[in-house]
Amino acid sequence: MIGKILGGIAGTKAAKHSRSVSGPGGAFLGAASVALLRRMSIPTLIAVTAGGYAFKKYKDRRDAEAARRKAFETPPAAAGG
């Protein structure tokens, strides 16, 4: 019970840093993650953590590349009138 409460609090705080998850949604995900973590084995936890880290690095690299491309785009010339 205490673990779910702490997970809900952590989820709410984490949701503040996310655009796609609201506060109550983060609380639900945090509380649900506590139940899932109890049922997972250590190798599974390590694999999930490594996969999440790899996905974050991939996404950051992709976003940085998109920002670089956008910086070098030239805006269309304005129609002279």
Distance bins in CASP14 RR format, pairs under 12 A and 6 or more apart:
PFRMAT RR
TARGET T0000
AUTHOR 0000-0000-0000
RMODE 2
METHOD distances of the structure
MODEL  1
1 7 0 0 0 0 0 1 0 0 0 0 0
1 8 0 0 0 0 0 1 0 0 0 0 0
1 31 0 0 0 0 0 1 0 0 0 0 0
1 34 0 0 0 0 1 0 0 0 0 0 0
1 35 0 0 0 0 0 1 0 0 0 0 0
2 8 0 0 0 0 0 1 0 0 0 0 0
2 9 0 0 0 0 0 1 0 0 0 0 0
2 31 0 0 0 0 0 1 0 0 0 0 0
2 34 0 0 0 0 1 0 0 0 0 0 0
3 9 0 0 0 0 1 0 0 0 0 0 0
3 10 0 0 0 0 1 0 0 0 0 0 0
3 11 0 0 0 0 0 1 0 0 0 0 0
3 30 0 0 0 0 1 0 0 0 0 0 0
3 31 0 0 0 0 1 0 0 0 0 0 0
3 32 0 0 0 0 0 1 0 0 0 0 0
3 33 0 0 0 0 0 1 0 0 0 0 0
3 34 1 0 1 0 0 0 0 0 0 0 0
3 35 0 0 0 0 1 0 0 0 0 0 0
3 37 0 0 0 0 1 0 0 0 0 0 0
3 38 0 0 0 0 1 0 0 0 0 0 0
4 10 0 0 0 0 0 1 0 0 0 0 0
4 11 0 0 0 0 0 1 0 0 0 0 0
4 27 0 0 0 0 1 0 0 0 0 0 0
4 28 0 0 0 0 0 1 0 0 0 0 0
4 29 0 0 0 0 0 1 0 0 0 0 0
4 30 0 0 0 0 1 0 0 0 0 0 0
4 31 1 0 1 0 0 0 0 0 0 0 0
4 32 0 0 0 0 1 0 0 0 0 0 0
4 33 0 0 0 0 1 0 0 0 0 0 0
4 34 1 0 1 0 0 0 0 0 0 0 0
4 35 1 0 0 1 0 0 0 0 0 0 0
4 36 0 0 0 0 0 1 0 0 0 0 0
4 37 0 0 0 0 0 1 0 0 0 0 0
4 38 0 0 0 0 0 1 0 0 0 0 0
5 11 0 0 0 0 0 1 0 0 0 0 0
5 12 0 0 0 0 0 1 0 0 0 0 0
5 27 0 0 0 0 1 0 0 0 0 0 0
5 30 0 0 0 0 0 1 0 0 0 0 0
5 31 1 0 0 1 0 0 0 0 0 0 0
5 34 0 0 0 0 1 0 0 0 0 0 0
6 12 0 0 0 0 0 1 0 0 0 0 0
6 13 0 0 0 0 0 1 0 0 0 0 0
6 27 0 0 0 0 0 1 0 0 0 0 0
6 30 0 0 0 0 1 0 0 0 0 0 0
6 31 0 0 0 0 1 0 0 0 0 0 0
6 33 0 0 0 0 0 1 0 0 0 0 0
6 34 1 0 0 1 0 0 0 0 0 0 0
6 37 0 0 0 0 0 1 0 0 0 0 0
7 13 0 0 0 0 1 0 0 0 0 0 0
7 14 0 0 0 0 1 0 0 0 0 0 0
7 15 0 0 0 0 0 1 0 0 0 0 0
7 25 0 0 0 0 0 1 0 0 0 0 0
7 26 0 0 0 0 1 0 0 0 0 0 0
7 27 1 0 0 1 0 0 0 0 0 0 0
7 28 0 0 0 0 0 1 0 0 0 0 0
7 29 0 0 0 0 1 0 0 0 0 0 0
7 30 1 0 1 0 0 0 0 0 0 0 0
7 31 1 0 1 0 0 0 0 0 0 0 0
7 32 0 0 0 0 1 0 0 0 0 0 0
7 33 1 0 0 1 0 0 0 0 0 0 0
7 34 1 0 1 0 0 0 0 0 0 0 0
7 35 0 0 0 0 1 0 0 0 0 0 0
7 36 0 0 0 0 0 1 0 0 0 0 0
7 37 0 0 0 0 1 0 0 0 0 0 0
7 38 0 0 0 0 0 1 0 0 0 0 0
8 14 0 0 0 0 1 0 0 0 0 0 0
8 15 0 0 0 0 1 0 0 0 0 0 0
8 23 0 0 0 0 1 0 0 0 0 0 0
8 24 0 0 0 0 1 0 0 0 0 0 0
8 25 0 0 0 0 1 0 0 0 0 0 0
8 26 1 0 0 1 0 0 0 0 0 0 0
8 27 1 0 1 0 0 0 0 0 0 0 0
8 28 1 0 0 1 0 0 0 0 0 0 0
8 29 0 0 0 0 1 0 0 0 0 0 0
8 30 1 0 1 0 0 0 0 0 0 0 0
8 31 1 0 1 0 0 0 0 0 0 0 0
8 32 0 0 0 0 1 0 0 0 0 0 0
8 33 0 0 0 0 1 0 0 0 0 0 0
8 34 1 0 0 1 0 0 0 0 0 0 0
8 35 0 0 0 0 0 1 0 0 0 0 0
9 15 0 0 0 0 0 1 0 0 0 0 0
9 16 0 0 0 0 0 1 0 0 0 0 0
9 23 0 0 0 0 0 1 0 0 0 0 0
9 26 0 0 0 0 1 0 0 0 0 0 0
9 27 1 0 0 1 0 0 0 0 0 0 0
9 30 0 0 0 0 1 0 0 0 0 0 0
9 31 0 0 0 0 1 0 0 0 0 0 0
9 34 0 0 0 0 0 1 0 0 0 0 0
10 16 0 0 0 0 0 1 0 0 0 0 0
10 17 0 0 0 0 0 1 0 0 0 0 0
10 23 0 0 0 0 0 1 0 0 0 0 0
10 26 0 0 0 0 1 0 0 0 0 0 0
10 27 0 0 0 0 1 0 0 0 0 0 0
10 29 0 0 0 0 1 0 0 0 0 0 0
10 30 1 0 0 1 0 0 0 0 0 0 0
10 31 0 0 0 0 1 0 0 0 0 0 0
10 32 0 0 0 0 0 1 0 0 0 0 0
10 33 0 0 0 0 1 0 0 0 0 0 0
10 34 0 0 0 0 1 0 0 0 0 0 0
10 37 0 0 0 0 0 1 0 0 0 0 0
11 17 0 0 0 0 0 1 0 0 0 0 0
11 18 0 0 0 0 1 0 0 0 0 0 0
11 21 0 0 0 0 1 0 0 0 0 0 0
11 22 0 0 0 0 0 1 0 0 0 0 0
11 23 1 0 0 1 0 0 0 0 0 0 0
11 24 0 0 0 0 1 0 0 0 0 0 0
11 25 0 0 0 0 1 0 0 0 0 0 0
11 26 1 0 1 0 0 0 0 0 0 0 0
11 27 1 0 1 0 0 0 0 0 0 0 0
11 28 0 0 0 0 1 0 0 0 0 0 0
11 29 1 0 0 1 0 0 0 0 0 0 0
11 30 1 0 1 0 0 0 0 0 0 0 0
11 31 0 0 0 0 1 0 0 0 0 0 0
11 32 0 0 0 0 1 0 0 0 0 0 0
11 33 1 0 0 1 0 0 0 0 0 0 0
11 34 0 0 0 0 0 1 0 0 0 0 0
12 18 0 0 0 0 0 1 0 0 0 0 0
12 21 0 0 0 0 1 0 0 0 0 0 0
12 22 0 0 0 0 1 0 0 0 0 0 0
12 23 1 0 1 0 0 0 0 0 0 0 0
12 24 1 0 0 1 0 0 0 0 0 0 0
12 25 0 0 0 0 1 0 0 0 0 0 0
12 26 1 0 1 0 0 0 0 0 0 0 0
12 27 1 0 1 0 0 0 0 0 0 0 0
12 28 0 0 0 0 1 0 0 0 0 0 0
12 29 0 0 0 0 1 0 0 0 0 0 0
12 30 0 0 0 0 1 0 0 0 0 0 0
12 31 0 0 0 0 1 0 0 0 0 0 0
13 21 0 0 0 0 0 1 0 0 0 0 0
13 23 0 0 0 0 1 0 0 0 0 0 0
13 26 0 0 0 0 1 0 0 0 0 0 0
13 27 0 0 0 0 1 0 0 0 0 0 0
13 29 0 0 0 0 0 1 0 0 0 0 0
13 30 0 0 0 0 1 0 0 0 0 0 0
14 20 0 0 0 0 0 1 0 0 0 0 0
14 21 1 0 0 1 0 0 0 0 0 0 0
14 22 0 0 0 0 0 1 0 0 0 0 0
14 23 0 0 0 0 1 0 0 0 0 0 0
14 25 0 0 0 0 0 1 0 0 0 0 0
14 26 1 0 0 1 0 0 0 0 0 0 0
14 27 0 0 0 0 1 0 0 0 0 0 0
14 28 0 0 0 0 0 1 0 0 0 0 0
14 29 0 0 0 0 1 0 0 0 0 0 0
14 30 1 0 0 1 0 0 0 0 0 0 0
14 33 0 0 0 0 1 0 0 0 0 0 0
15 21 1 0 1 0 0 0 0 0 0 0 0
15 22 1 0 0 1 0 0 0 0 0 0 0
15 23 1 0 1 0 0 0 0 0 0 0 0
15 24 0 0 0 0 1 0 0 0 0 0 0
15 25 1 0 0 1 0 0 0 0 0 0 0
15 26 1 1 0 0 0 0 0 0 0 0 0
15 27 1 0 0 1 0 0 0 0 0 0 0
15 28 0 0 0 0 1 0 0 0 0 0 0
15 29 1 0 0 1 0 0 0 0 0 0 0
15 30 0 0 0 0 1 0 0 0 0 0 0
16 22 0 0 0 0 1 0 0 0 0 0 0
16 23 1 0 0 1 0 0 0 0 0 0 0
16 25 0 0 0 0 0 1 0 0 0 0 0
16 26 0 0 0 0 1 0 0 0 0 0 0
16 27 0 0 0 0 0 1 0 0 0 0 0
17 23 0 0 0 0 0 1 0 0 0 0 0
17 26 0 0 0 0 0 1 0 0 0 0 0
18 25 0 0 0 0 1 0 0 0 0 0 0
18 26 0 0 0 0 1 0 0 0 0 0 0
18 29 0 0 0 0 1 0 0 0 0 0 0
20 26 0 0 0 0 0 1 0 0 0 0 0
20 29 0 0 0 0 0 1 0 0 0 0 0
21 27 0 0 0 0 1 0 0 0 0 0 0
21 28 0 0 0 0 1 0 0 0 0 0 0
21 29 1 0 0 1 0 0 0 0 0 0 0
21 30 0 0 0 0 0 1 0 0 0 0 0
22 28 0 0 0 0 1 0 0 0 0 0 0
22 29 0 0 0 0 0 1 0 0 0 0 0
23 29 0 0 0 0 1 0 0 0 0 0 0
23 30 0 0 0 0 0 1 0 0 0 0 0
24 30 0 0 0 0 0 1 0 0 0 0 0
24 31 0 0 0 0 0 1 0 0 0 0 0
25 31 0 0 0 0 1 0 0 0 0 0 0
25 32 0 0 0 0 1 0 0 0 0 0 0
25 33 0 0 0 0 0 1 0 0 0 0 0
26 32 0 0 0 0 1 0 0 0 0 0 0
26 33 0 0 0 0 1 0 0 0 0 0 0
27 33 0 0 0 0 0 1 0 0 0 0 0
27 34 0 0 0 0 0 1 0 0 0 0 0
28 34 0 0 0 0 0 1 0 0 0 0 0
28 35 0 0 0 0 0 1 0 0 0 0 0
29 35 0 0 0 0 0 1 0 0 0 0 0
29 36 0 0 0 0 1 0 0 0 0 0 0
30 36 0 0 0 0 1 0 0 0 0 0 0
30 37 0 0 0 0 1 0 0 0 0 0 0
31 37 0 0 0 0 0 1 0 0 0 0 0
31 38 0 0 0 0 0 1 0 0 0 0 0
32 38 0 0 0 0 0 1 0 0 0 0 0
32 39 0 0 0 0 0 1 0 0 0 0 0
33 39 0 0 0 0 0 1 0 0 0 0 0
33 40 0 0 0 0 0 1 0 0 0 0 0
33 45 0 0 0 0 0 1 0 0 0 0 0
33 48 0 0 0 0 0 1 0 0 0 0 0
34 40 0 0 0 0 0 1 0 0 0 0 0
36 44 0 0 0 0 1 0 0 0 0 0 0
36 45 0 0 0 0 1 0 0 0 0 0 0
36 48 0 0 0 0 1 0 0 0 0 0 0
37 44 0 0 0 0 1 0 0 0 0 0 0
37 45 1 0 0 1 0 0 0 0 0 0 0
37 48 0 0 0 0 1 0 0 0 0 0 0
37 49 0 0 0 0 0 1 0 0 0 0 0
38 44 0 0 0 0 0 1 0 0 0 0 0
38 45 0 0 0 0 0 1 0 0 0 0 0
39 45 0 0 0 0 0 1 0 0 0 0 0
40 46 0 0 0 0 1 0 0 0 0 0 0
40 47 0 0 0 0 1 0 0 0 0 0 0
40 48 1 0 0 1 0 0 0 0 0 0 0
40 49 0 0 0 0 0 1 0 0 0 0 0
41 47 0 0 0 0 1 0 0 0 0 0 0
41 48 0 0 0 0 0 1 0 0 0 0 0
42 48 0 0 0 0 0 1 0 0 0 0 0
42 49 0 0 0 0 0 1 0 0 0 0 0
43 49 0 0 0 0 0 1 0 0 0 0 0
43 50 0 0 0 0 0 1 0 0 0 0 0
44 50 0 0 0 0 0 1 0 0 0 0 0
44 51 0 0 0 0 0 1 0 0 0 0 0
45 51 0 0 0 0 0 1 0 0 0 0 0
45 52 0 0 0 0 0 1 0 0 0 0 0
46 52 0 0 0 0 0 1 0 0 0 0 0
46 53 0 0 0 0 0 1 0 0 0 0 0
47 53 0 0 0 0 0 1 0 0 0 0 0
47 54 0 0 0 0 0 1 0 0 0 0 0
48 54 0 0 0 0 0 1 0 0 0 0 0
48 55 0 0 0 0 0 1 0 0 0 0 0
49 55 0 0 0 0 0 1 0 0 0 0 0
49 56 0 0 0 0 0 1 0 0 0 0 0
50 56 0 0 0 0 0 1 0 0 0 0 0
50 57 0 0 0 0 0 1 0 0 0 0 0
51 57 0 0 0 0 1 0 0 0 0 0 0
51 58 0 0 0 0 1 0 0 0 0 0 0
51 59 0 0 0 0 0 1 0 0 0 0 0
52 58 0 0 0 0 1 0 0 0 0 0 0
52 59 0 0 0 0 1 0 0 0 0 0 0
52 60 0 0 0 0 0 1 0 0 0 0 0
53 59 0 0 0 0 0 1 0 0 0 0 0
53 60 0 0 0 0 0 1 0 0 0 0 0
54 60 0 0 0 0 0 1 0 0 0 0 0
54 61 0 0 0 0 0 1 0 0 0 0 0
55 61 0 0 0 0 0 1 0 0 0 0 0
55 62 0 0 0 0 0 1 0 0 0 0 0
56 62 0 0 0 0 0 1 0 0 0 0 0
56 63 0 0 0 0 0 1 0 0 0 0 0
57 63 0 0 0 0 0 1 0 0 0 0 0
57 64 0 0 0 0 0 1 0 0 0 0 0
58 64 0 0 0 0 0 1 0 0 0 0 0
58 65 0 0 0 0 0 1 0 0 0 0 0
59 65 0 0 0 0 0 1 0 0 0 0 0
59 66 0 0 0 0 0 1 0 0 0 0 0
60 66 0 0 0 0 0 1 0 0 0 0 0
60 67 0 0 0 0 0 1 0 0 0 0 0
61 67 0 0 0 0 0 1 0 0 0 0 0
61 68 0 0 0 0 0 1 0 0 0 0 0
62 68 0 0 0 0 0 1 0 0 0 0 0
62 69 0 0 0 0 0 1 0 0 0 0 0
63 69 0 0 0 0 0 1 0 0 0 0 0
63 70 0 0 0 0 0 1 0 0 0 0 0
64 70 0 0 0 0 0 1 0 0 0 0 0
64 71 0 0 0 0 0 1 0 0 0 0 0
65 71 0 0 0 0 0 1 0 0 0 0 0
65 72 0 0 0 0 0 1 0 0 0 0 0
66 72 0 0 0 0 0 1 0 0 0 0 0
66 73 0 0 0 0 0 1 0 0 0 0 0
67 73 0 0 0 0 0 1 0 0 0 0 0
END
